């Protein structure tokens, strides 16, 4: 997907380390540099901009939107645990 960057709409552009710090401080998401690189390569991560071949920037608004969407998904389906039924028998001593 191609992003047309608008500073008024998308906010500041963050470097990779700044994006990681923002994800942790504001959204409690911990991602390493390699994990962000994997998400850029294979998809599923926050949208980014490549001003040059070696540079990567994350717009603040798009980073926050991705984090909110990611945090709104349930981590795993809750399965209620069956409780043991009471036994009416008395234990003989």
C-alpha positions as CSV (number, residue, x, y, z in Angstrom):
1,X,0.0,0.0,0.0
2,X,1.4,3.4,-1.0
3,X,1.2,6.2,1.6
4,X,1.0,9.8,0.6
5,X,2.5,11.5,3.6
6,X,0.7,14.5,4.9
7,X,2.5,16.1,8.0
8,X,-0.8,17.7,9.2
9,X,-2.7,14.4,9.1
10,X,0.1,11.9,10.0
11,X,2.2,13.9,12.4
12,X,6.0,13.6,12.9
13,X,8.1,10.9,11.3
14,X,9.8,8.6,13.8
15,X,13.0,6.6,13.4
16,X,12.9,2.9,14.2
17,X,14.1,3.3,17.8
18,X,11.8,6.2,18.4
19,X,8.9,4.2,17.1
20,X,9.8,1.3,19.4
21,X,10.0,3.6,22.4
22,X,6.6,5.2,21.5
23,X,5.0,1.7,21.1
24,X,6.3,0.7,24.5
25,X,5.6,4.0,26.4
26,X,2.2,4.7,25.1
27,X,0.8,1.2,24.1
28,X,2.9,-1.2,26.2
29,X,3.9,-3.1,23.0
30,X,7.5,-4.4,23.1
31,X,9.0,-5.0,19.6
32,X,12.6,-5.4,18.7
33,X,14.3,-4.0,15.6
34,X,14.3,-7.4,13.9
35,X,10.6,-8.0,14.6
36,X,9.8,-4.6,13.1
37,X,11.9,-5.5,10.1
38,X,10.1,-8.8,9.8
39,X,6.7,-7.0,9.9
40,X,7.9,-4.6,7.2
41,X,9.0,-7.5,5.0
42,X,6.1,-10.0,5.5
43,X,3.3,-7.5,6.4
44,X,1.1,-7.1,9.4
45,X,3.0,-4.3,11.0
46,X,2.5,-0.5,11.2
47,X,2.6,1.4,7.9
48,X,5.9,3.0,7.2
49,X,7.6,5.4,4.7
50,X,11.0,4.8,3.0
51,X,12.4,8.2,2.1
52,X,15.5,6.4,0.7
53,X,16.6,2.9,0.1
54,X,18.1,2.6,3.6
55,X,15.9,4.8,5.7
56,X,12.6,3.8,7.3
57,X,10.2,6.2,9.1
58,X,7.0,5.6,10.9
59,X,4.3,8.4,10.9
60,X,3.0,8.9,14.5
61,X,-0.7,8.7,13.7
62,X,-0.4,5.5,11.6
63,X,1.8,3.9,14.3
64,X,-0.8,4.7,17.0
65,X,-3.6,3.5,14.8
66,X,-1.8,0.2,14.3
67,X,-1.1,-0.2,18.0
68,X,-4.7,0.5,19.0
69,X,-5.9,-2.0,16.4
70,X,-3.4,-4.6,17.6
71,X,-4.3,-4.1,21.3
72,X,-8.0,-4.4,20.6
73,X,-7.7,-8.0,19.4
74,X,-8.2,-10.7,22.0
75,X,-5.0,-12.6,22.7
76,X,-6.6,-16.0,23.0
77,X,-10.1,-17.3,23.2
78,X,-11.3,-17.7,26.8
79,X,-12.3,-21.3,27.6
80,X,-14.2,-21.6,30.9
81,X,-12.8,-24.3,33.2
82,X,-15.2,-26.9,34.5
83,X,-15.3,-27.0,38.3
84,X,-15.4,-30.3,40.1
85,X,-18.9,-31.3,41.2
86,X,-19.5,-31.8,44.9
87,X,-19.5,-35.4,46.1
88,X,-22.3,-36.3,48.4
89,X,-20.5,-39.3,49.7
90,X,-18.8,-39.0,53.0
91,X,-15.3,-40.3,53.4
92,X,-15.1,-43.2,55.9
93,X,-12.2,-43.2,58.3
